[in-house]
Amino acid sequence: MSAAGATELRRAPVPLGTAIAVQRRVIFALLMREALTRYGRHNIGFLWLFVEPMIFTIGVTALWSITKTVHGSTIPITAFALTGYSSVLLWRNMPGRCINALMPNLPLLYHRNVRIFDIFVARLLLEFAGATMSFLLLAMLFTLIGWTQLPENLLEVIGGWFILAWFGMALALFLGALSVRSELVEKLWHPLSYLTFPLSGAAFMVDALPRQAQDFVLLLPMVHGVEIVREGYFGSYARAHYDVGYIVAVALVLTFLALLQIRAVAPDIIVE
Amino acid sequence: MIETADTTPARARARFRLPGPLFLLFVALPTLAALAYFGVLASDVYVSESRFIVRSQDKATPTALGLLLNNATLSHGTPESSAAQSYLLSRDALSALNHGNAYARAYTRPGISRFDRFDPLGLAGSFEDLYKYYEGHVRVDSDSTQGITVLTVRAYTPADAHVINEQLLRLAETTVNHMSERARHDLITTSEREVFDAKAAARAAGAALARFRNTAGVIDPEKQAPIQYELVSKLQDELIEARSDRRQLMIVAPQSAQIPALDARIKEIETRINEQSGLAAGNRKKSLAAAGEEYQRLSLESDFAAKRLAASLASLEAAENEAQRKSSYVERIVEPNRPDSAIEPHRARGILTTLVFSLIVWGVATMLIAGIREHGS
């Protein structure tokens, strides 16, 4: 690029509309590339995107149904496992995909229009699409064969799902950006993600817990998201305990920190 | 890469210095709104708090997790206290409270700001709207394991807060007492009815037995029969004696004048024996054996009735004990207070929270837009 071109760019930034269009194309291209590199074209190829989480969910649902896990509510165990485990897959796989996401994609940053944020977002969107499709298909399947009923308040389920996804994305962006600085993040996230699973509200309703435990568990933001999804799905069956303000505030602060962190690490990344 | 590295901070600095439209939208506007609301518009809120416990002899029901861990202390409290809590937040409680529209009037006083008043525009005055409003101004918390319930009422005058709290507490007391009375009634009435029936049956059986004794002229055939047989065996002894006397006399003095007398005696004894053994058992209607059949039936019945009465009396006593154990009542720990100053809204905190959060939202928005702008054509 010539020096004249550079000064021109600096004085007159591209209009926001154009920039958005460019970013959308970049993210879409990255998304397609990601899907192809991850799943390839052999056997069912890109279908693995949601077949993989579906297998997970079916497995856990089957296990819980057989062992008749105590979950402290009158909700049928299959529906309980479906909502619980799908939610876990949604928020927990996102950080896993974003941590160390830059390494394999480093050469792409050579293009001026590919930013770190775009790489993260492409992966997150893919993850979101996979988890959502898995949840949707399983819910439809289970409804067809009569293991669950249709959600009582679909809008609330969607709202809870999106809030949970936002939380997962913010957490993923933050950890993904942090992982550039230190590989400790990756080492610590794995045990942490396993430890938070039993506490995340996937395996219990908050209402079934004693009071002291409720107060403690409700400090974890994802519990609120799962409770919203469950309330929307089961309505009157489930007495949900949640605070939308809390999870939104946490997600907002996390988003802020994540964006700050992404900006902070951007100059450190060296493209060879 | 190098040129973006040095242009970004410069551009960012320029944007930070001049409050752009983003800053106005995300920070200035919400903060000004918060300043206006918390600084001027919001009415003082008076909070009245009371604490009570629902006493009952019954053990608390453990939660599923408590059962799993075999730990009874992990409980939700007694069912009665849950009932009192859910009653306090019910439409029933509100409609009792709103008797003569008193509740709605307390929250539509002209002194209350338009932003806090119930139905400020006169568009949403239905009972359901009032209930929604009520839910926002009454809080019922259960205080962890000890089962203490904290009732908090928010109102816009100290007197209202105090009166409403007091009334709600009294309503909760009435509900719990009613439940307790009802449980007691349910437990005892069945037992009482059983005792009543058993008494009637015992009385009827006793009367039937007495009537039989009168008509049959028998008191207790079982006890009378041995006496009868003793009499018969005595007569038999006498008969044997008289016969042997007669045989001796026939041998010693066949012409004795005593023989006809002995004959007469033997005949007499024989008729007596026939008579008496017929009374004990045999052909006649009046025999003891015939009476014994009927008597046995009646006496069994009367025995059974007496036992049933005893059992039902015992179960009534047990039911009374159970009812005593099940009875529950509201015990006030802290009487509703009458606040002398408004502790809410937290004005400074509200403004500060709004400021901090709008700054964060603004930060996110700016960074996102800056990120988008990094994409050239």
Boltz contact constraints between the chains, C-beta under 6 A:
constraints:
  - contact:
      token1: [A, 6]
      token2: [B, 3]
      max_distance: 6.0
  - contact:
      token1: [A, 10]
      token2: [B, 7]
      max_distance: 6.0
  - contact:
      token1: [A, 13]
      token2: [B, 373]
      max_distance: 6.0
  - contact:
      token1: [A, 14]
      token2: [B, 376]
      max_distance: 6.0
  - contact:
      token1: [A, 14]
      token2: [B, 377]
      max_distance: 6.0
  - contact:
      token1: [A, 18]
      token2: [B, 377]
      max_distance: 6.0
  - contact:
      token1: [A, 19]
      token2: [B, 372]
      max_distance: 6.0
  - contact:
      token1: [A, 19]
      token2: [B, 373]
      max_distance: 6.0
  - contact:
      token1: [A, 19]
      token2: [B, 375]
      max_distance: 6.0
  - contact:
      token1: [A, 20]
      token2: [B, 372]
      max_distance: 6.0
  - contact:
      token1: [A, 22]
      token2: [B, 375]
      max_distance: 6.0
  - contact:
      token1: [A, 23]
      token2: [B, 372]
      max_distance: 6.0
  - contact:
      token1: [A, 23]
      token2: [B, 375]
      max_distance: 6.0
  - contact:
      token1: [A, 70]
      token2: [B, 64]
      max_distance: 6.0
  - contact:
      token1: [A, 70]
      token2: [B, 68]
      max_distance: 6.0
  - contact:
      token1: [A, 72]
      token2: [B, 64]
      max_distance: 6.0
  - contact:
      token1: [A, 113]
      token2: [B, 375]
      max_distance: 6.0
  - contact:
      token1: [A, 115]
      token2: [B, 374]
      max_distance: 6.0
  - contact:
      token1: [A, 117]
      token2: [B, 371]
      max_distance: 6.0
  - contact:
      token1: [A, 208]
      token2: [B, 64]
      max_distance: 6.0
  - contact:
      token1: [A, 210]
      token2: [B, 63]
      max_distance: 6.0
  - contact:
      token1: [A, 210]
      token2: [B, 74]
      max_distance: 6.0
  - contact:
      token1: [A, 211]
      token2: [B, 144]
      max_distance: 6.0
  - contact:
      token1: [A, 212]
      token2: [B, 144]
      max_distance: 6.0
  - contact:
      token1: [A, 252]
      token2: [B, 360]
      max_distance: 6.0
  - contact:
      token1: [A, 255]
      token2: [B, 364]
      max_distance: 6.0
  - contact:
      token1: [A, 256]
      token2: [B, 360]
      max_distance: 6.0
  - contact:
      token1: [A, 256]
      token2: [B, 363]
      max_distance: 6.0
  - contact:
      token1: [A, 256]
      token2: [B, 364]
      max_distance: 6.0
  - contact:
      token1: [A, 259]
      token2: [B, 367]
      max_distance: 6.0
  - contact:
      token1: [A, 267]
      token2: [B, 5]
      max_distance: 6.0
